[in-house]
Amino acid sequence: MFALAALKRRPLQVSVKCEPELGEQLRGTYEEIVPGYHLNKRHWLTVTCGGAAPDELVRELIAGSYDLVTA
């Protein structure tokens, strides 16, 4: 699993795997990015879409999560 989303939840949230250092930086920058909900808080982020975090960043996080899991 590289991403998790409750598709009917509004606003949409997606959880992705992330390098711990990057996750810490992103959590400090965007209030929409928090430790992974019901996941390992060190390695997973939950992102609430539609806020200050740019859509391109969310797409990059999803792609990066895929790369981490399939490595």
OpenMM code with the backbone's topology and positions (N, CA, C; nanometers):
from openmm import Vec3, app, unit

residues = "MET PHE ALA LEU ALA ALA LEU LYS ARG ARG PRO LEU GLN VAL SER VAL LYS CYS GLU PRO GLU LEU GLY GLU GLN LEU ARG GLY THR TYR GLU GLU ILE VAL PRO GLY TYR HIS LEU ASN LYS ARG HIS TRP LEU THR VAL THR CYS GLY GLY ALA ALA PRO ASP GLU LEU VAL ARG GLU LEU ILE ALA GLY SER TYR ASP LEU VAL THR ALA".split()
positions = [
    Vec3(0.0844, -0.1163, 0.0000),
    Vec3(0.0000, 0.0000, 0.0000),
    Vec3(0.0900, 0.1240, 0.0000),
    Vec3(0.0640, 0.2168, -0.0892),
    Vec3(0.1443, 0.3390, -0.0951),
    Vec3(0.0615, 0.4634, -0.0679),
    Vec3(-0.0721, 0.4509, -0.0708),
    Vec3(-0.1594, 0.5642, -0.0414),
    Vec3(-0.2921, 0.5110, 0.0108),
    Vec3(-0.3558, 0.5925, 0.0920),
    Vec3(-0.4829, 0.5557, 0.1523),
    Vec3(-0.5712, 0.6796, 0.1517),
    Vec3(-0.6944, 0.6648, 0.1022),
    Vec3(-0.7857, 0.7785, 0.0979),
    Vec3(-0.9281, 0.7312, 0.1212),
    Vec3(-1.0040, 0.8096, 0.1962),
    Vec3(-1.1471, 0.7884, 0.2120),
    Vec3(-1.2135, 0.8752, 0.1052),
    Vec3(-1.2487, 0.8159, -0.0072),
    Vec3(-1.2913, 0.8933, -0.1241),
    Vec3(-1.4218, 0.9698, -0.1032),
    Vec3(-1.5050, 0.9264, -0.0093),
    Vec3(-1.6305, 0.9977, 0.0144),
    Vec3(-1.6179, 1.1078, 0.1185),
    Vec3(-1.5050, 1.1134, 0.1880),
    Vec3(-1.4847, 1.2145, 0.2916),
    Vec3(-1.4558, 1.3501, 0.2265),
    Vec3(-1.5174, 1.4543, 0.2813),
    Vec3(-1.4924, 1.5900, 0.2353),
    Vec3(-1.4494, 1.6738, 0.3525),
    Vec3(-1.3418, 1.7458, 0.3454),
    Vec3(-1.2523, 1.7505, 0.2301),
    Vec3(-1.1741, 1.6202, 0.2167),
    Vec3(-1.1305, 1.5938, 0.0956),
    Vec3(-1.0549, 1.4729, 0.0668),
    Vec3(-0.9239, 1.4730, 0.1437),
    Vec3(-0.8907, 1.3583, 0.2033),
    Vec3(-0.7626, 1.3400, 0.2703),
    Vec3(-0.6949, 1.2186, 0.2103),
    Vec3(-0.5632, 1.2281, 0.1951),
    Vec3(-0.4854, 1.1156, 0.1444),
    Vec3(-0.3650, 1.0967, 0.2360),
    Vec3(-0.3386, 0.9707, 0.2708),
    Vec3(-0.2220, 0.9374, 0.3519),
    Vec3(-0.1170, 0.8750, 0.2621),
    Vec3(0.0070, 0.9191, 0.2789),
    Vec3(0.1174, 0.8726, 0.1949),
    Vec3(0.2407, 0.8456, 0.2803),
    Vec3(0.3251, 0.7557, 0.2312),
    Vec3(0.4516, 0.7280, 0.2983),
    Vec3(0.5523, 0.8353, 0.2580),
    Vec3(0.6429, 0.8686, 0.3516),
    Vec3(0.7356, 0.9781, 0.3267),
    Vec3(0.8616, 0.9570, 0.4085),
    Vec3(0.9737, 1.0055, 0.3587),
    Vec3(1.0978, 1.0044, 0.4364),
    Vec3(1.0743, 1.0876, 0.5622),
    Vec3(1.1165, 1.0398, 0.6790),
    Vec3(1.0887, 1.1106, 0.8049),
    Vec3(1.1324, 1.2572, 0.8070),
    Vec3(1.2484, 1.2892, 0.7532),
    Vec3(1.2966, 1.4268, 0.7552),
    Vec3(1.2082, 1.5187, 0.6710),
    Vec3(1.1693, 1.4719, 0.5541),
    Vec3(1.0808, 1.5505, 0.4680),
    Vec3(0.9444, 1.5671, 0.5342),
    Vec3(0.8945, 1.4613, 0.5940),
    Vec3(0.7657, 1.4685, 0.6621),
    Vec3(0.7660, 1.5723, 0.7729),
    Vec3(0.8721, 1.5763, 0.8504),
    Vec3(0.8837, 1.6736, 0.9584),
    Vec3(0.8827, 1.8158, 0.9024),
    Vec3(0.9557, 1.8370, 0.7942),
    Vec3(0.9608, 1.9688, 0.7306),
    Vec3(0.8220, 2.0100, 0.6793),
    Vec3(0.7535, 1.9177, 0.6122),
    Vec3(0.6225, 1.9498, 0.5556),
    Vec3(0.5185, 1.9752, 0.6648),
    Vec3(0.5228, 1.8985, 0.7726),
    Vec3(0.4295, 1.9204, 0.8842),
    Vec3(0.4520, 2.0571, 0.9477),
    Vec3(0.5764, 2.1047, 0.9476),
    Vec3(0.6063, 2.2369, 1.0015),
    Vec3(0.5677, 2.3499, 0.9082),
    Vec3(0.5492, 2.3190, 0.7805),
    Vec3(0.5194, 2.4218, 0.6806),
    Vec3(0.3704, 2.4360, 0.6520),
    Vec3(0.2980, 2.3242, 0.6469),
    Vec3(0.1566, 2.3243, 0.6080),
    Vec3(0.0701, 2.2671, 0.7194),
    Vec3(-0.0317, 2.3417, 0.7614),
    Vec3(-0.1201, 2.2895, 0.8654),
    Vec3(-0.2074, 2.1753, 0.8137),
    Vec3(-0.2200, 2.1625, 0.6810),
    Vec3(-0.2995, 2.0537, 0.6217),
    Vec3(-0.2247, 1.9211, 0.6206),
    Vec3(-0.0984, 1.9221, 0.6544),
    Vec3(-0.0174, 1.7994, 0.6545),
    Vec3(0.0126, 1.7638, 0.7993),
    Vec3(-0.0363, 1.6458, 0.8385),
    Vec3(-0.0235, 1.6000, 0.9767),
    Vec3(0.0318, 1.4575, 0.9764),
    Vec3(0.0754, 1.4085, 1.0931),
    Vec3(0.1200, 1.2688, 1.0985),
    Vec3(0.0091, 1.1747, 1.0500),
    Vec3(0.0478, 1.0640, 0.9905),
    Vec3(-0.0473, 0.9694, 0.9319),
    Vec3(-0.1535, 0.9222, 1.0293),
    Vec3(-0.2789, 0.9348, 0.9899),
    Vec3(-0.3923, 0.8934, 1.0710),
    Vec3(-0.3972, 0.7414, 1.0762),
    Vec3(-0.3862, 0.6843, 1.1944),
    Vec3(-0.3863, 0.5393, 1.2168),
    Vec3(-0.2718, 0.4679, 1.1450),
    Vec3(-0.1625, 0.5386, 1.1215),
    Vec3(-0.0452, 0.4810, 1.0555),
    Vec3(0.0785, 0.5177, 1.1371),
    Vec3(0.1932, 0.4627, 1.0997),
    Vec3(0.3183, 0.4957, 1.1669),
    Vec3(0.3447, 0.6450, 1.1496),
    Vec3(0.3394, 0.7197, 1.2584),
    Vec3(0.3487, 0.8665, 1.2527),
    Vec3(0.4825, 0.9163, 1.2016),
    Vec3(0.5864, 0.8354, 1.2114),
    Vec3(0.7190, 0.8765, 1.1650),
    Vec3(0.7311, 0.8673, 1.0131),
    Vec3(0.6647, 0.7699, 0.9522),
    Vec3(0.6840, 0.7416, 0.8098),
    Vec3(0.5643, 0.7770, 0.7215),
    Vec3(0.4530, 0.8148, 0.7804),
    Vec3(0.3330, 0.8424, 0.7014),
    Vec3(0.2777, 0.9807, 0.7329),
    Vec3(0.2243, 1.0456, 0.6297),
    Vec3(0.1595, 1.1760, 0.6408),
    Vec3(0.0146, 1.1632, 0.5961),
    Vec3(-0.0720, 1.2441, 0.6543),
    Vec3(-0.2070, 1.2596, 0.6025),
    Vec3(-0.2197, 1.4038, 0.5556),
    Vec3(-0.2603, 1.4198, 0.4299),
    Vec3(-0.2713, 1.5513, 0.3675),
    Vec3(-0.4185, 1.5800, 0.3406),
    Vec3(-0.4666, 1.6948, 0.3875),
    Vec3(-0.6017, 1.7396, 0.3561),
    Vec3(-0.5923, 1.8246, 0.2300),
    Vec3(-0.6578, 1.7801, 0.1260),
    Vec3(-0.6506, 1.8486, -0.0040),
    Vec3(-0.7377, 1.9746, -0.0040),
    Vec3(-0.6985, 2.0691, -0.0867),
    Vec3(-0.7769, 2.1903, -0.1048),
    Vec3(-0.7331, 2.3061, -0.0172),
    Vec3(-0.6270, 2.2889, 0.0605),
    Vec3(-0.5780, 2.3966, 0.1463),
    Vec3(-0.4574, 2.4643, 0.0847),
    Vec3(-0.3672, 2.5090, 0.1701),
    Vec3(-0.2489, 2.5819, 0.1248),
    Vec3(-0.1455, 2.4923, 0.0573),
    Vec3(-0.1483, 2.3622, 0.0868),
    Vec3(-0.0541, 2.2705, 0.0218),
    Vec3(-0.0916, 2.2584, -0.1264),
    Vec3(-0.0013, 2.2958, -0.2171),
    Vec3(-0.0327, 2.2935, -0.3601),
    Vec3(-0.0664, 2.1529, -0.4110),
    Vec3(-0.1563, 2.1459, -0.5076),
    Vec3(-0.1942, 2.0176, -0.5675),
    Vec3(-0.0721, 1.9439, -0.6220),
    Vec3(0.0207, 2.0187, -0.6813),
    Vec3(0.1418, 1.9565, -0.7371),
    Vec3(0.2226, 1.8883, -0.6265),
    Vec3(0.2287, 1.9476, -0.5091),
    Vec3(0.2979, 1.8863, -0.3961),
    Vec3(0.2303, 1.7553, -0.3576),
    Vec3(0.0985, 1.7544, -0.3543),
    Vec3(0.0246, 1.6321, -0.3199),
    Vec3(0.0540, 1.5232, -0.4234),
    Vec3(0.0537, 1.5588, -0.5508),
    Vec3(0.0866, 1.4609, -0.6559),
    Vec3(0.2288, 1.4078, -0.6386),
    Vec3(0.3238, 1.4969, -0.6067),
    Vec3(0.4624, 1.4548, -0.5848),
    Vec3(0.4735, 1.3624, -0.4635),
    Vec3(0.3982, 1.3909, -0.3579),
    Vec3(0.4003, 1.3055, -0.2397),
    Vec3(0.3451, 1.1663, -0.2708),
    Vec3(0.2409, 1.1597, -0.3508),
    Vec3(0.1834, 1.0302, -0.3895),
    Vec3(0.2840, 0.9518, -0.4727),
    Vec3(0.3458, 1.0172, -0.5705),
    Vec3(0.4459, 0.9500, -0.6543),
    Vec3(0.5673, 0.9053, -0.5707),
    Vec3(0.6114, 0.9906, -0.4792),
    Vec3(0.7225, 0.9567, -0.3928),
    Vec3(0.6907, 0.8396, -0.3006),
    Vec3(0.5673, 0.8356, -0.2529),
    Vec3(0.5236, 0.7255, -0.1678),
    Vec3(0.5264, 0.5939, -0.2463),
    Vec3(0.4791, 0.5984, -0.3684),
    Vec3(0.4826, 0.4798, -0.4541),
    Vec3(0.6264, 0.4312, -0.4710),
    Vec3(0.7155, 0.5242, -0.4979),
    Vec3(0.8572, 0.4888, -0.5161),
    Vec3(0.9169, 0.4263, -0.3896),
    Vec3(0.8847, 0.4805, -0.2730),
    Vec3(0.9359, 0.4256, -0.1475),
    Vec3(0.8862, 0.2840, -0.1236),
    Vec3(0.7594, 0.2613, -0.1517),
    Vec3(0.6996, 0.1301, -0.1227),
    Vec3(0.7461, 0.0242, -0.2224),
    Vec3(0.7669, 0.0637, -0.3467),
    Vec3(0.8037, -0.0364, -0.4480),
    Vec3(0.9538, -0.0589, -0.4577),
    Vec3(1.0318, 0.0219, -0.3846),
    Vec3(1.1786, 0.0071, -0.3920),
    Vec3(1.2253, -0.1277, -0.3380),
] * unit.nanometer
topology = app.Topology()
chain = topology.addChain("A")
for resn in residues:
    res = topology.addResidue(resn, chain)
    for name in ("N", "CA", "C"):
        topology.addAtom(name, app.Element.getBySymbol(name[0]), res)
